[in-house]
């Protein structure tokens, strides 16, 4: 486990990042990250940002999704997404899914998975794990969507 993940939420730097993320204002978030980096150094600022993301994953999953989407090119989010992707690959292989058949890399941070693979991963995942996995998993074009959300099948011969 990354040492930053276990930081106390009452830590001033961590509390600052959590509060900044809750505002969902990119300028404020970046200003806080820059301040932490100037005061504590870049590595410590990244650790604090990662700890804030992990803290929010359990408590405010929608906010965590937003953070990972909006800041995915920043070092802290890249590290979280890379870890989630590695976790997903390991889990899929352990469950017997085949690379290239059931899932494949979309890019350095994301996987394309079939419906069975995604369901198997998410089935017993914790709330936080689901947030991170949802951020790195993309359904393959041939995946079978849930019947509740699936559009009715179309016949390509009918127009």
DSSP file (Angstrom, degrees, kcal/mol; ACC not computed):
  #  RESIDUE AA STRUCTURE BP1 BP2  ACC     N-H-->O    O-->H-N    N-H-->O    O-->H-N    TCO  KAPPA ALPHA  PHI   PSI    X-CA   Y-CA   Z-CA
    1    1 A X              0   0    0      0, 0.0     2,-0.1     0, 0.0     5,-0.0   0.000 360.0 360.0 360.0 138.3    0.0    0.0    0.0
    2    2 A X    >   -     0   0    0      1,-0.1     3,-1.5     2,-0.0     4,-0.4  -0.454 360.0-127.5 -64.8 134.3    1.2    3.5   -0.8
    3    3 A X  G >  S+     0   0    0      1,-0.3     3,-0.9     2,-0.2    -1,-0.1   0.800 105.9  61.3 -58.3 -28.8    2.2    5.3    2.4
    4    4 A X  G >  S+     0   0    0      1,-0.2     3,-1.7     2,-0.2    -1,-0.3   0.784  88.9  70.7 -68.6 -25.7    0.0    8.3    1.5
    5    5 A X  G <  S+     0   0    0     -3,-1.5    -1,-0.2     1,-0.3    -2,-0.2   0.759  97.5  49.8 -66.5 -23.6   -3.1    6.2    1.5
    6    6 A X  G <  S+     0   0    0     -3,-0.9    -1,-0.3    -4,-0.4    -2,-0.2   0.300  80.1 132.3 -99.0  10.5   -3.1    5.8    5.2
    7    7 A X    <   -     0   0    0     -3,-1.7     2,-0.3     1,-0.1    -3,-0.0  -0.292  66.8-102.7 -62.8 147.6   -2.6    9.5    6.0
    8    8 A X    >   -     0   0    0      1,-0.1     3,-2.5     2,-0.0     6,-0.2  -0.547  20.6-135.4 -71.5 128.2   -4.9   11.0    8.7
    9    9 A X  T 3  S+     0   0    0     -2,-0.3    -1,-0.1     1,-0.3     9,-0.1   0.684 104.6  64.3 -60.5 -16.5   -7.7   13.0    7.2
   10   10 A X  T 3  S+     0   0    0      4,-0.1    -1,-0.3     5,-0.1     2,-0.1   0.534  72.8 117.0 -84.7  -4.2   -7.1   15.7    9.8
   11   11 A X  S <> S-     0   0    0     -3,-2.5     4,-3.2     1,-0.1     5,-0.3  -0.446  72.9-129.6 -58.6 130.6   -3.6   16.3    8.3
   12   12 A X  H  > S+     0   0    0      1,-0.2     4,-2.2     2,-0.2    -1,-0.1   0.874 104.5  46.9 -57.3 -41.3   -3.7   19.9    7.1
   13   13 A X  H  > S+     0   0    0      2,-0.2     4,-2.0     1,-0.2    -1,-0.2   0.919 115.8  44.8 -66.5 -43.0   -2.4   19.2    3.6
   14   14 A X  H  > S+     0   0    0     -6,-0.2     4,-2.6     2,-0.2    -2,-0.2   0.917 113.0  50.6 -66.9 -43.8   -4.8   16.3    3.1
   15   15 A X  H  X S+     0   0    0     -4,-3.2     4,-2.6     1,-0.2    -1,-0.2   0.892 108.8  53.4 -60.4 -39.9   -7.7   18.3    4.6
   16   16 A X  H  X S+     0   0    0     -4,-2.2     4,-2.5    -5,-0.3    -1,-0.2   0.926 110.8  45.5 -60.7 -46.3   -6.9   21.1    2.2
   17   17 A X  H  X S+     0   0    0     -4,-2.0     4,-2.8     2,-0.2     5,-0.2   0.900 112.3  50.6 -67.7 -39.9   -6.9   18.8   -0.9
   18   18 A X  H  X S+     0   0    0     -4,-2.6     4,-2.2     2,-0.2    -2,-0.2   0.945 113.0  46.5 -61.1 -47.1  -10.1   17.1    0.2
   19   19 A X  H  X S+     0   0    0     -4,-2.6     4,-1.0    -5,-0.2    -2,-0.2   0.904 112.6  50.3 -61.8 -41.6  -11.8   20.5    0.7
   20   20 A X  H >X>S+     0   0    0     -4,-2.5     5,-0.7     1,-0.2     4,-0.7   0.928 110.5  49.0 -63.9 -45.1  -10.5   21.8   -2.6
   21   21 A X  H ><5S+     0   0    0     -4,-2.8     3,-1.2     1,-0.2    -1,-0.2   0.897 105.4  58.6 -60.8 -39.8  -11.8   18.7   -4.5
   22   22 A X  H 3<5S+     0   0    0     -4,-2.2    -1,-0.2     1,-0.3    -2,-0.2   0.781 100.5  56.7 -62.8 -25.7  -15.2   19.1   -2.9
   23   23 A X  H <<5S-     0   0    0     -4,-1.0    -1,-0.3    -3,-0.7    -2,-0.2   0.727  94.6-148.2 -75.2 -21.3  -15.4   22.6   -4.4
   24   24 A X  T <<5 +     0   0    0     -3,-1.2     2,-0.6    -4,-0.7    -3,-0.1   0.848  48.7 139.2  53.6  38.5  -14.9   21.1   -7.9
   25   25 A X     >< -     0   0    0     -5,-0.7     4,-2.6     1,-0.1     3,-0.3  -0.946  43.9-156.8-113.0 110.4  -13.2   24.3   -9.0
   26   26 A X  H  > S+     0   0    0     -2,-0.6     4,-2.7     1,-0.2     5,-0.2   0.856  91.8  53.7 -57.8 -38.6  -10.2   23.4  -11.2
   27   27 A X  H  > S+     0   0    0      2,-0.2     4,-2.1     1,-0.2    -1,-0.2   0.913 111.3  44.9 -64.4 -42.5   -8.4   26.7  -10.5
   28   28 A X  H  > S+     0   0    0     -3,-0.3     4,-2.5     2,-0.2    -2,-0.2   0.917 113.4  50.7 -67.0 -42.8   -8.7   26.2   -6.7
   29   29 A X  H  X S+     0   0    0     -4,-2.6     4,-2.5    -9,-0.2    -2,-0.2   0.938 112.6  45.7 -60.6 -47.5   -7.6   22.6   -6.9
   30   30 A X  H  X S+     0   0    0     -4,-2.7     4,-2.6     1,-0.2    -1,-0.2   0.874 111.4  52.9 -65.3 -36.7   -4.6   23.5   -9.0
   31   31 A X  H  X S+     0   0    0     -4,-2.1     4,-2.3    -5,-0.2    -1,-0.2   0.907 110.6  47.6 -64.2 -41.3   -3.7   26.4   -6.7
   32   32 A X  H  X S+     0   0    0     -4,-2.5     4,-2.7     2,-0.2     5,-0.2   0.916 112.3  49.0 -65.2 -43.3   -3.8   24.0   -3.7
   33   33 A X  H  X S+     0   0    0     -4,-2.5     4,-2.4     1,-0.2    -2,-0.2   0.918 112.4  48.4 -62.3 -42.8   -1.6   21.4   -5.5
   34   34 A X  H  X S+     0   0    0     -4,-2.6     4,-2.3     2,-0.2    -2,-0.2   0.894 111.9  49.6 -64.6 -39.9    0.9   24.1   -6.5
   35   35 A X  H  X S+     0   0    0     -4,-2.3     4,-2.4     2,-0.2     5,-0.3   0.940 112.1  47.2 -64.5 -47.6    1.0   25.5   -2.9
   36   36 A X  H  X>S+     0   0    0     -4,-2.7     4,-3.2     1,-0.2     5,-0.6   0.904 112.4  50.8 -59.6 -41.2    1.5   22.0   -1.5
   37   37 A X  H  X5S+     0   0    0     -4,-2.4     4,-1.4    -5,-0.2    -1,-0.2   0.903 112.0  46.6 -63.8 -41.8    4.2   21.3   -4.1
   38   38 A X  H  <5S+     0   0    0     -4,-2.3    -2,-0.2     2,-0.2    -1,-0.2   0.876 121.4  36.8 -68.1 -37.7    6.0   24.6   -3.2
   39   39 A X  H  <5S+     0   0    0     -4,-2.4    -2,-0.2    -5,-0.2    -3,-0.2   0.889 135.0  18.2 -82.8 -41.9    5.8   24.1    0.5
   40   40 A X  H  <5S-     0   0    0     -4,-3.2     4,-0.3    -5,-0.3    -3,-0.2   0.580 110.3-101.6-110.2 -13.8    6.4   20.3    0.8
   41   41 A X     X< -     0   0    0     -4,-1.4     4,-2.2    -5,-0.6    -1,-0.2  -0.102  36.0 -81.8 100.9 154.8    7.9   19.3   -2.5
   42   42 A X  H  > S+     0   0    0      1,-0.2     4,-2.3     2,-0.2     5,-0.2   0.889 124.3  50.9 -61.5 -45.3    6.4   17.7   -5.6
   43   43 A X  H  > S+     0   0    0      1,-0.2     4,-2.3     2,-0.2    -1,-0.2   0.913 112.2  46.7 -62.8 -43.1    6.5   14.0   -4.4
   44   44 A X  H  > S+     0   0    0     -4,-0.3     4,-2.4     2,-0.2    -1,-0.2   0.887 110.7  52.9 -66.6 -38.4    4.8   14.9   -1.1
   45   45 A X  H  X S+     0   0    0     -4,-2.2     4,-2.3     2,-0.2    -2,-0.2   0.899 109.8  48.7 -63.0 -40.2    2.1   16.9   -2.9
   46   46 A X  H  X S+     0   0    0     -4,-2.3     4,-2.6     2,-0.2    -2,-0.2   0.924 110.6  50.9 -64.1 -44.3    1.4   13.9   -5.2
   47   47 A X  H  X S+     0   0    0     -4,-2.3     4,-2.4     1,-0.2    -2,-0.2   0.904 111.3  47.9 -59.8 -42.0    1.2   11.6   -2.1
   48   48 A X  H  X S+     0   0    0     -4,-2.4     4,-2.3     2,-0.2    -1,-0.2   0.905 111.3  50.3 -66.3 -41.4   -1.3   14.0   -0.5
   49   49 A X  H  X S+     0   0    0     -4,-2.3     4,-2.2     2,-0.2    -2,-0.2   0.917 111.3  48.6 -63.4 -42.9   -3.4   14.3   -3.6
   50   50 A X  H  X S+     0   0    0     -4,-2.6     4,-2.6     1,-0.2     5,-0.2   0.919 110.2  51.6 -62.0 -43.9   -3.5   10.5   -3.9
   51   51 A X  H  X S+     0   0    0     -4,-2.4     4,-2.4     1,-0.2    -1,-0.2   0.893 109.3  50.6 -60.9 -39.3   -4.5   10.2   -0.3
   52   52 A X  H  X S+     0   0    0     -4,-2.3     4,-2.3     2,-0.2    -1,-0.2   0.909 109.7  50.3 -64.5 -42.1   -7.3   12.7   -0.9
   53   53 A X  H  X S+     0   0    0     -4,-2.2     4,-1.7     2,-0.2    -2,-0.2   0.928 112.4  46.5 -62.0 -45.5   -8.5   10.7   -3.9
   54   54 A X  H  X S+     0   0    0     -4,-2.6     4,-0.9     1,-0.2    -2,-0.2   0.892 111.2  52.5 -64.7 -39.2   -8.5    7.4   -1.9
   55   55 A X  H  X S+     0   0    0     -4,-2.4     4,-0.9     1,-0.2     3,-0.4   0.916 113.1  44.1 -60.9 -43.4  -10.3    9.1    1.0
   56   56 A X  H  X S+     0   0    0     -4,-2.3     4,-3.4     1,-0.2     8,-0.3   0.749  98.0  73.5 -75.5 -24.2  -13.0   10.4   -1.3
   57   57 A X  H  < S+     0   0    0     -4,-1.7    -1,-0.2     1,-0.2    -2,-0.2   0.879 104.3  38.4 -59.6 -38.9  -13.5    7.1   -3.2
   58   58 A X  H  < S+     0   0    0     -4,-0.9    -1,-0.2    -3,-0.4     3,-0.2   0.826 127.6  33.2 -78.5 -32.8  -15.3    5.5   -0.3
   59   59 A X  H  < S+     0   0    0     -4,-0.9     2,-0.2     1,-0.2    -2,-0.2   0.797 131.2  20.8 -99.1 -32.1  -17.2    8.6    0.8
   60   60 A X     X  +     0   0    0     -4,-3.4     4,-2.3    -5,-0.1     3,-0.3  -0.617  62.3 171.1-141.0  75.4  -18.1   10.5   -2.4
   61   61 A X  H  > S+     0   0    0      1,-0.2     4,-2.5    -3,-0.2     5,-0.2   0.851  78.7  53.7 -61.4 -37.8  -17.8    8.2   -5.4
   62   62 A X  H  > S+     0   0    0      1,-0.2     4,-2.0     2,-0.2    -1,-0.2   0.907 110.2  48.0 -63.6 -40.0  -19.3   10.7   -7.9
   63   63 A X  H  > S+     0   0    0     -3,-0.3     4,-2.5     2,-0.2    -2,-0.2   0.907 110.4  51.8 -65.0 -41.6  -16.7   13.3   -6.9
   64   64 A X  H  X S+     0   0    0     -4,-2.3     4,-2.5    -8,-0.3    -2,-0.2   0.906 108.1  51.4 -63.2 -41.5  -13.9   10.8   -7.2
   65   65 A X  H  X S+     0   0    0     -4,-2.5     4,-1.9     1,-0.2    -1,-0.2   0.924 110.3  50.1 -58.1 -44.4  -15.1    9.9  -10.7
   66   66 A X  H  X S+     0   0    0     -4,-2.0     4,-3.1     2,-0.2     5,-0.3   0.925 110.3  49.6 -60.7 -46.0  -15.0   13.6  -11.6
   67   67 A X  H  X S+     0   0    0     -4,-2.5     4,-2.4     1,-0.2    -2,-0.2   0.940 111.5  47.9 -59.2 -49.2  -11.5   14.0  -10.2
   68   68 A X  H  < S+     0   0    0     -4,-2.5    -1,-0.2     1,-0.2    -2,-0.2   0.811 116.4  44.8 -65.3 -29.9  -10.1   11.0  -12.1
   69   69 A X  H >< S+     0   0    0     -4,-1.9     3,-0.7    -5,-0.2    -2,-0.2   0.931 118.1  40.6 -75.9 -49.0  -11.8   12.3  -15.3
   70   70 A X  H 3< S+     0   0    0     -4,-3.1    -2,-0.2     1,-0.2     3,-0.2   0.775 127.3  30.9 -74.8 -27.9  -10.8   15.9  -15.1
   71   71 A X  T >< S+     0   0    0     -4,-2.4     3,-2.1    -5,-0.3     6,-0.4   0.049  76.0 125.5-119.9  24.9   -7.3   15.4  -13.8
   72   72 A X  T <  S+     0   0    0     -3,-0.7    -1,-0.1     1,-0.3    -2,-0.1   0.713  72.8  56.4 -63.1 -20.1   -6.3   12.1  -15.4
   73   73 A X  T 3  S+     0   0    0     -3,-0.2    -1,-0.3    -4,-0.1     2,-0.2   0.521  87.5  97.1 -89.2  -3.6   -3.2   13.6  -17.0
   74   74 A X  S <> S-     0   0    0     -3,-2.1     4,-2.8     1,-0.1     5,-0.2  -0.570  86.5-113.9 -85.1 152.0   -1.8   14.8  -13.7
   75   75 A X  H  > S+     0   0    0      1,-0.2     4,-2.4     2,-0.2     5,-0.2   0.857 112.1  50.8 -54.5 -44.3    0.8   12.6  -11.9
   76   76 A X  H  > S+     0   0    0      1,-0.2     4,-2.0     2,-0.2    -1,-0.2   0.935 114.6  42.5 -63.3 -46.4   -1.4   11.7   -8.9
   77   77 A X  H  > S+     0   0    0     -6,-0.4     4,-3.1     2,-0.2     5,-0.3   0.889 112.0  54.7 -68.4 -38.5   -4.4   10.6  -11.0
   78   78 A X  H  X S+     0   0    0     -4,-2.8     4,-2.8    -7,-0.3     5,-0.2   0.917 108.7  49.3 -59.0 -42.1   -2.1    8.7  -13.5
   79   79 A X  H  X S+     0   0    0     -4,-2.4     4,-2.1    -5,-0.2    -2,-0.2   0.913 113.0  46.4 -64.9 -42.0   -0.6    6.8  -10.6
   80   80 A X  H  X S+     0   0    0     -4,-2.0     4,-2.3     2,-0.2    -2,-0.2   0.938 115.5  45.7 -64.1 -47.0   -4.1    5.9   -9.2
   81   81 A X  H  X S+     0   0    0     -4,-3.1     4,-2.6     2,-0.2    -2,-0.2   0.890 111.6  51.5 -65.6 -39.8   -5.4    4.9  -12.7
   82   82 A X  H  X S+     0   0    0     -4,-2.8     4,-2.5    -5,-0.3    -1,-0.2   0.914 111.0  48.9 -62.9 -41.9   -2.3    2.9  -13.5
   83   83 A X  H  X S+     0   0    0     -4,-2.1     4,-2.4    -5,-0.2    -2,-0.2   0.896 111.4  49.4 -63.2 -40.4   -2.7    1.0  -10.1
   84   84 A X  H  X S+     0   0    0     -4,-2.3     4,-2.4     2,-0.2    -2,-0.2   0.892 110.7  50.1 -65.9 -39.5   -6.4    0.4  -10.9
   85   85 A X  H  X S+     0   0    0     -4,-2.6     4,-2.6     2,-0.2    -2,-0.2   0.935 111.9  47.1 -64.5 -45.4   -5.5   -0.9  -14.4
   86   86 A X  H  X S+     0   0    0     -4,-2.5     4,-2.5     1,-0.2    -2,-0.2   0.904 112.0  51.2 -61.8 -41.3   -2.8   -3.3  -12.9
   87   87 A X  H  X S+     0   0    0     -4,-2.4     4,-2.5     2,-0.2    -1,-0.2   0.904 111.1  48.9 -60.4 -43.1   -5.3   -4.4  -10.3
   88   88 A X  H  X S+     0   0    0     -4,-2.4     4,-2.8     2,-0.2     5,-0.2   0.926 110.9  48.7 -64.6 -46.3   -7.9   -5.1  -13.0
   89   89 A X  H  X S+     0   0    0     -4,-2.6     4,-2.6     2,-0.2     5,-0.2   0.937 113.3  47.3 -60.5 -47.3   -5.4   -7.1  -15.1
   90   90 A X  H  X S+     0   0    0     -4,-2.5     4,-2.4     1,-0.2    -1,-0.2   0.929 113.9  47.8 -59.8 -46.1   -4.3   -9.2  -12.2
   91   91 A X  H  X S+     0   0    0     -4,-2.5     4,-1.5    -5,-0.2    -2,-0.2   0.902 112.1  49.0 -62.4 -42.4   -7.9   -9.8  -11.1
   92   92 A X  H  <>S+     0   0    0     -4,-2.8     5,-2.6     2,-0.2    -2,-0.2   0.923 112.5  47.2 -64.5 -44.6   -9.0  -10.8  -14.6
   93   93 A X  H ><5S+     0   0    0     -4,-2.6     3,-1.5     1,-0.2    -2,-0.2   0.906 110.9  52.0 -64.0 -41.3   -6.1  -13.2  -15.1
   94   94 A X  H 3<5S+     0   0    0     -4,-2.4    -1,-0.2     1,-0.3    -2,-0.2   0.810 107.3  53.4 -64.7 -29.0   -6.7  -14.8  -11.7
   95   95 A X  T 3<5S-     0   0    0     -4,-1.5    -1,-0.3    -5,-0.2    -2,-0.2   0.406 124.2-104.7 -86.7   2.3  -10.4  -15.3  -12.6
   96   96 A X  T < 5 +     0   0    0     -3,-1.5    -3,-0.2     1,-0.3     2,-0.2   0.560  69.2 147.3  90.5   8.8   -9.4  -17.1  -15.8
   97   97 A X      < -     0   0    0     -5,-2.6     2,-0.5    -6,-0.2    -1,-0.3  -0.508  44.2-124.3 -78.3 150.9  -10.1  -14.4  -18.4
   98   98 A X    >>> -     0   0    0     -2,-0.2     4,-3.1     6,-0.0     3,-1.4  -0.826  11.8-125.6-104.7 128.0   -7.8  -14.2  -21.4
   99   99 A X  B 345S+a  103   0A   0     -2,-0.5     5,-0.2     1,-0.2   -10,-0.0  -0.499 101.3  20.3 -63.8 133.2   -5.8  -11.2  -22.5
  100  100 A X  T 345S+     0   0    0      3,-3.5    -1,-0.2    -2,-0.2     4,-0.1   0.149 128.5  51.9  90.3 -19.2   -6.7  -10.4  -26.2
  101  101 A X  T <45S+     0   0    0     -3,-1.4    -2,-0.2     2,-0.3     3,-0.1   0.765 124.1  16.2-111.0 -52.1   -9.9  -12.4  -26.0
  102  102 A X  T  <5S+     0   0    0     -4,-3.1    12,-2.4     1,-0.3     2,-0.3   0.690 134.5   3.7 -97.5 -23.3  -11.8  -11.1  -22.9
  103  103 A X  E   < +aB  99 113A   0     -5,-1.2    -3,-3.5    10,-0.2     2,-0.3  -0.990  58.8 178.7-158.1 157.7   -9.9   -7.8  -22.4
  104  104 A X  E     - B   0 112A   0      8,-2.2     8,-3.1    -2,-0.3     2,-0.3  -0.974  39.9 -84.6-155.7 165.3   -7.1   -5.8  -23.9
  105  105 A X  E     - B   0 111A   0     -2,-0.3     6,-0.3     6,-0.2     3,-0.1  -0.591  27.6-174.9 -77.1 130.8   -5.3   -2.5  -23.3
  106  106 A X  S    S-     0   0    0      4,-2.7     2,-0.2     1,-0.4     5,-0.2   0.842  73.3 -34.9 -86.9 -42.9   -7.0    0.6  -24.7
  107  107 A X  S    S-     0   0    0      3,-1.4    -1,-0.4     0, 0.0     3,-0.4  -0.821  86.7 -63.3-158.3-165.4   -4.0    2.8  -23.8
  108  108 A X  S    S+     0   0    0     -2,-0.2   -23,-0.1     1,-0.2     3,-0.0   0.673 133.3  29.4 -69.8 -14.4   -1.6    3.0  -20.9
  109  109 A X  S    S+     0   0    0      1,-0.1     2,-0.3   -24,-0.1    -1,-0.2   0.468 113.2  60.8-121.6  -4.1   -4.3    3.7  -18.3
  110  110 A X        -     0   0    0     -3,-0.4    -4,-2.7   -25,-0.0    -3,-1.4  -0.930  55.5-154.3-134.0 151.2   -7.5    2.0  -19.7
  111  111 A X  E     -Bc 105 137A   0     25,-3.4    27,-2.5    -2,-0.3     2,-0.5  -0.921  13.3-140.5-119.8 146.8   -8.7   -1.5  -20.6
  112  112 A X  E     +Bc 104 138A   0     -8,-3.1    -8,-2.2    -2,-0.4     2,-0.3  -0.941  33.9 178.1-100.7 127.0  -11.4   -2.6  -23.0
  113  113 A X  E     -Bc 103 139A   0     25,-2.9    27,-2.7    -2,-0.5   -10,-0.2  -0.930  28.5-117.8-131.4 152.2  -13.3   -5.6  -21.4
  114  114 A X     >  -     0   0    0    -12,-2.4     4,-2.3    -2,-0.3     5,-0.2  -0.411  40.6-101.1 -80.6 168.5  -16.2   -7.8  -22.4
  115  115 A X  H  > S+     0   0    0      1,-0.2     4,-2.7     2,-0.2     5,-0.2   0.883 120.3  52.6 -59.1 -42.7  -19.3   -7.7  -20.2
  116  116 A X  H  > S+     0   0    0      1,-0.2     4,-2.3     2,-0.2    -1,-0.2   0.910 110.5  47.6 -61.8 -43.0  -18.5  -11.0  -18.4
  117  117 A X  H  > S+     0   0    0      2,-0.2     4,-2.0   -15,-0.2    -1,-0.2   0.925 113.4  47.2 -65.2 -44.7  -15.0   -9.8  -17.5
  118  118 A X  H  X S+     0   0    0     -4,-2.3     4,-2.5     1,-0.2     5,-0.2   0.932 112.7  49.2 -63.7 -45.1  -16.3   -6.4  -16.2
  119  119 A X  H  X S+     0   0    0     -4,-2.7     4,-1.8     1,-0.2    -1,-0.2   0.908 109.9  51.7 -60.4 -42.7  -19.1   -8.1  -14.2
  120  120 A X  H  X S+     0   0    0     -4,-2.3     4,-0.6    -5,-0.2    -1,-0.2   0.890 112.4  45.9 -63.4 -39.8  -16.7  -10.6  -12.6
  121  121 A X  H  < S+     0   0    0     -4,-2.0     3,-0.4     1,-0.2    -2,-0.2   0.919 117.8  41.2 -68.8 -43.3  -14.4   -7.8  -11.5
  122  122 A X  H >< S+     0   0    0     -4,-2.5     3,-0.8     1,-0.2    -2,-0.2   0.690  94.1  85.4 -79.9 -18.1  -17.1   -5.5  -10.1
  123  123 A X  H 3< S+     0   0    0     -4,-1.8    -1,-0.2     1,-0.3    -2,-0.1   0.881 108.1  16.1 -54.1 -47.9  -19.1   -8.3   -8.5
  124  124 A X  T 3< S+     0   0    0     -4,-0.6    -1,-0.3    -3,-0.4    -2,-0.1   0.172  96.2 127.3-114.5  16.8  -17.1   -8.4   -5.2
  125  125 A X    <   -     0   0    0     -3,-0.8    -3,-0.0    -4,-0.2    -4,-0.0  -0.440  60.0-116.1 -76.1 147.8  -15.3   -5.1   -5.4
  126  126 A X     >  -     0   0    0     -2,-0.1     4,-2.5     1,-0.1     5,-0.2  -0.229  34.9 -98.8 -70.4 170.2  -15.4   -2.6   -2.6
  127  127 A X  H  > S+     0   0    0      1,-0.2     4,-1.7     2,-0.2     5,-0.1   0.934 125.9  45.8 -57.1 -48.1  -17.0    0.8   -3.1
  128  128 A X  H  > S+     0   0    0      1,-0.2     4,-2.1     2,-0.2    -1,-0.2   0.921 111.3  51.8 -63.8 -44.0  -13.6    2.4   -3.6
  129  129 A X  H  > S+     0   0    0      1,-0.2     4,-3.2     2,-0.2     5,-0.2   0.894 107.1  53.9 -60.6 -39.1  -12.4   -0.4   -5.9
  130  130 A X  H  X S+     0   0    0     -4,-2.5     4,-2.8     2,-0.2    -1,-0.2   0.895 106.7  52.2 -61.7 -39.8  -15.6    0.0   -8.1
  131  131 A X  H  X S+     0   0    0     -4,-1.7     4,-1.1     2,-0.2    -2,-0.2   0.946 114.9  41.1 -59.9 -48.7  -14.8    3.8   -8.5
  132  132 A X  H  X S+     0   0    0     -4,-2.1     4,-0.7     2,-0.2     3,-0.2   0.913 116.1  48.8 -69.2 -42.9  -11.3    3.1   -9.6
  133  133 A X  H >X S+     0   0    0     -4,-3.2     4,-2.0     1,-0.2     3,-1.2   0.917 108.0  54.4 -63.9 -43.1  -12.2    0.1  -11.9
  134  134 A X  H 3< S+     0   0    0     -4,-2.8    -1,-0.2     1,-0.3    -2,-0.2   0.816 105.2  56.5 -58.8 -29.0  -15.1    2.1  -13.5
  135  135 A X  H 3< S+     0   0    0     -4,-1.1    -1,-0.3    -3,-0.2    -2,-0.2   0.704 116.7  32.4 -77.0 -19.4  -12.5    4.7  -14.3
  136  136 A X  H << S+     0   0    0     -3,-1.2   -25,-3.4    -4,-0.7     2,-0.4   0.570 101.6  85.0-113.3 -11.7  -10.2    2.3  -16.2
  137  137 A X  E  <  -c  111   0A   0     -4,-2.0     2,-0.4   -27,-0.2   -25,-0.2  -0.794  49.3-176.7 -99.5 132.8  -12.7   -0.2  -17.8
  138  138 A X  E     -c  112   0A   0    -27,-2.5   -25,-2.9    -2,-0.4     2,-0.2  -0.991  30.6-116.7-123.8 132.9  -14.4    0.4  -21.1
  139  139 A X  E     -c  113   0A   0     -2,-0.4   -25,-0.2   -27,-0.2     2,-0.1  -0.458  33.0-117.2 -68.0 136.2  -17.0   -2.1  -22.4
  140  140 A X    >   -     0   0    0    -27,-2.7     3,-2.5    -2,-0.2   -25,-0.1  -0.396  25.5-110.5 -70.6 152.9  -15.9   -3.6  -25.7
  141  141 A X  T 3  S+     0   0    0      1,-0.3    -1,-0.1    -2,-0.1    -2,-0.1   0.803 120.6  48.0 -55.5 -29.8  -18.1   -2.9  -28.7
  142  142 A X  T 3  S+     0   0    0      2,-0.1    -1,-0.3     0, 0.0   -28,-0.1   0.385  86.4 124.7 -91.2   4.4  -19.2   -6.5  -28.8
  143  143 A X    <   -     0   0    0     -3,-2.5     2,-0.8   -30,-0.1   -29,-0.1  -0.291  67.0-119.5 -66.7 149.2  -20.0   -6.5  -25.0
  144  144 A X        -     0   0    0      6,-0.0    -1,-0.1     1,-0.0     3,-0.1  -0.801  32.1-148.2 -88.3 108.1  -23.4   -7.5  -23.9
  145  145 A X        -     0   0    0     -2,-0.8     5,-0.1     1,-0.1   -30,-0.0  -0.267  33.9 -78.8 -71.4 163.9  -24.8   -4.5  -22.0
  146  146 A X    >>  -     0   0    0      1,-0.1     4,-1.3     3,-0.1     3,-0.8  -0.350  40.5-124.2 -59.4 142.3  -27.2   -5.0  -19.1
  147  147 A X  T 34 S+     0   0    0      1,-0.2    -1,-0.1     2,-0.2    -2,-0.1   0.794 107.7  59.9 -63.7 -28.3  -30.7   -5.7  -20.3
  148  148 A X  T 34 S+     0   0    0      1,-0.2    -1,-0.2     3,-0.0    -2,-0.0   0.834 116.6  30.8 -68.9 -31.2  -32.2   -2.7  -18.4
  149  149 A X  T <4 S+     0   0    0     -3,-0.8     2,-0.2     2,-0.1    -1,-0.2   0.492  94.8 109.6-105.5  -5.1  -30.0   -0.2  -20.2
  150  150 A X     <  -     0   0    0     -4,-1.3     2,-0.1    -5,-0.1     3,-0.1  -0.494  67.9-125.8 -76.2 137.2  -29.6   -1.9  -23.5
  151  151 A X        -     0   0    0     -2,-0.2     3,-0.1     1,-0.1    -6,-0.1  -0.439  44.4 -84.7 -71.4 157.6  -31.3   -0.4  -26.5
  152  152 A X        -     0   0    0      1,-0.1    -1,-0.1    -2,-0.1     0, 0.0  -0.346  54.4 -98.3 -62.7 144.4  -33.6   -2.8  -28.4
  153  153 A X        -     0   0    0     -3,-0.1     2,-0.4     1,-0.1    -1,-0.1  -0.308  39.4-146.5 -63.2 146.0  -31.7   -5.0  -30.9
  154  154 A X        -     0   0    0     -3,-0.1     2,-0.7     3,-0.0    -1,-0.1  -0.878   9.1-131.0-115.7 149.5  -31.9   -3.7  -34.5
  155  155 A X    >   -     0   0    0     -2,-0.4     3,-1.5     1,-0.1    -2,-0.0  -0.880  11.4-150.9 -96.7 117.3  -32.0   -5.7  -37.7
  156  156 A X  T 3  S+     0   0    0     -2,-0.7    -1,-0.1     1,-0.3    -2,-0.0   0.699  95.3  59.8 -64.0 -16.7  -29.4   -4.3  -40.1
  157  157 A X  T 3  S+     0   0    0      2,-0.0     2,-0.3    -3,-0.0    -1,-0.3   0.701  92.8  78.5 -83.5 -19.2  -31.6   -5.5  -43.0
  158  158 A X    <         0   0    0     -3,-1.5    -4,-0.0     1,-0.1    -3,-0.0  -0.683 360.0 360.0 -89.3 143.1  -34.6   -3.4  -41.9
  159  159 A X              0   0    0     -2,-0.3    -1,-0.1     0, 0.0    -3,-0.0   0.333 360.0 360.0-136.2 360.0  -34.6    0.3  -42.6
